[in-house]
């Protein structure tokens, strides 16, 4: 079964002050996965947990473009409940700025995913590149990026990549199609600086191959 985009959602598309974020995301289809991206900008405040429909999501990785201050993280959940349910992000304290994004996909292998994840930062540069080692052919890449000033609209190369959600210099994106196995690079660029990327790869579910045999009576 091939991977396909299901839906995306955003908490507010504007910075939120508080100790938590809550928004609704709708999942449909089969062999689902959910990826949530969290951005926080508050010194010494951390994300303490993310849930969907009350089920805890798995922390994948975090990247910062200002150590101890700005954090951009990905969380993952296999087999999320179908229908509209709340994503709830909890913080260890009151954030100065925070926002959350989510994307879901169908046709995803339900175990041993994500297969790989990575982070990259280019402080003071106008672009940043991250590289993932893709194990399974026909996987997809999903990522989250931030430019310090958020000037203009970020662009992603190769051109096959799709911008799913943008706002406040934040961008959530995916490969918009399958990628080959091996090393895969993603570059996000803009007129701003201090770019970061946190990204992961998800492998497709594999349909069972069954053979029909003659039955002898």
N, C-alpha and C positions, 0 to 999 in steps of 0.2 A: 504494500500500500504506500503510495507516494505521500510525502508531506504536502500540506496545503495550508495557507493562511486562513484563520478562522475569524478573529476580530481583534480590535484594539480599543483601549480606553485610557482616559487621563483623569487624574483627580481634579485638576482645576485649570491647568495651563497658565497658572500664575502662582507665584511663591505664596506659601501658606505658613503662618506662624502658629505653633502649637506643639503638643506632645504626641499627636497621632494624626494619621491620614486615613480617611475612609472614602471609598467610591465603589460603584457597581461595575462589574464586568460580566459579560454574557459569553458562555462557552456552549458551542453546539458541535455535534458530530461525534466521531469515535476515535479511539487511540489518541486522546488529547494530551496536550501539555500546556502549561501556563508559565509565562516568563514575566516577572514584575521588576521594574527598574525604580530605584528610590534615589532621590537627590536630597542631600541635606547640607546646609551651610550654617553650622553653629559649632563654635569651638567646644570640644570635649563632650559633644552630644553624639550618641551612637544609635543606630537602629537596633532595637532589642528583639524584634520579631516581626514576621509578616505572615498573615493567614488569609486563606480564601475559603469562604463558607465555613469558617471556624477551624479549618485544617491548616496546620503549620506548614509553611513552605520552607524549602531547603536553601540556605545561603550558598551562593556560588562564589562570588568574589567581589572585591571593592577596590576602587582606585580613587586617588586624591590628587588634585592639582595644587593644593596648598596643605601640606601635612598638618594634621590636627585641626583642620578647619572644614574643608569641603569634601564630602564623600559621595561617591556615585557607585551604587551597588546593584547586583542582579540577584534575584531569587527565583527558584524553579519548583514546579509541582507537576508530577505525573498524575494522570487520570483525575483532573479536577472535575467537580460536579458540573453537570450540564445545567443550563438555565442561567438566570441572572442572580449573582451572589456578590456579597461585599468583599473587597480587598481591604484589609485593615493593617496598617503599618504603625508600629509602636516605637517610640523613642525614649531614651533614657532621661531626657529632660526637655525643656522648652526650646524648640528650634527657632533660629532667626528666620530661616527660609527653608522650605521643604516642598517637594512635589513628588507625585508618583505616576507611573505609567504601567500599562499591562498589554501583553499580546498573547493570543492563544493560537495553537496550531493543531491540526488533525493529522492522522497518519504517522504518528511519532512512536518510536519504540518505547515501551512502558518501563523498561528496566535499563540500568547502566547509561542513563542520560542525565545531564549533558555529557557528551564524550570528551570534550576539551573546553577549557576556558582560558582567557588571557586578559591582561591589562597592559596599558601603555600610556605614557605621559610625555609631552613635549613642552616643557615650560618655556614660555616666551616665543614659541614658534606659531606659525599660522596654520599648521596641519599636524596630524599625528597618525602614525601607522601601527597597527597591531597585527600579529600573525598567529593563526591557529593551525594546529596539526589535525587535519580531518582524517579519521580512521575509516569510516564507512562511506562508500560512494553514495551519491544522491542525498547527502546530508544538507541541512540548511544552516546558515549562520544568523545569529541574532545579537544585536549589540546596542549599547547605550553610550552616548558621548556628550561632552560638555566643553564649550569654549568659554573662557573667563568672561568675556564681554558680550558674547552672543551677537556679534556684528553680522548682519545679513543672514542668508539662509545657508546652512551647511551643505556641502556636497560630498558625496561618497564615491570612491572609485574602487573597483571597476564600476562602470555605469549601470550594471545590472542591479546594483543595490537600490533598495527602496526606502525612502523616508516615510516612516509610519506616523510619528508624532513629533512635532517641533514646538518649541516655546521656551522663552527665557534663556536662549542659548543652549537648550537641551535638545537632544535628538535621539529617538529610538528608531532602529532600522533593522531590516533583515535582507538576506541575499535575494529574495523575491523569486528564487528558483533553486534548483539543486546545484551543488558544487562538487567538484571531483575530490577524490581522496588526496592526501598529501598536504603540503604547506599552502595555506591560503592567507593572503594579506588583504587588509582593509585600511583605506586611508580616508580620513575625514578632514576637510579643510574649510577655511573661512577667513574673513578679514580680521578676526579677533586673535587672541593668543592664549597660551596655557591650556592647550587641548588635552583631553583625556579620553580613553576608550576602555570599556569593560565589555567583553564579548564572550559568546559561547557557541558551541556547535551541537546540533541535535540530529540524531540518526533516525532514519525511517523505520517504521515497523515492517516486519517481513511476513508476508502471507505464507501460511503453511502450504507446502506442496504435498498433495495427497494423490495416491495412485489408485485407480479402480482395477479390481481384479475380478475375473470370472469366479462365481461361486458355484461349486459343484455340489449337487445334492445326491 
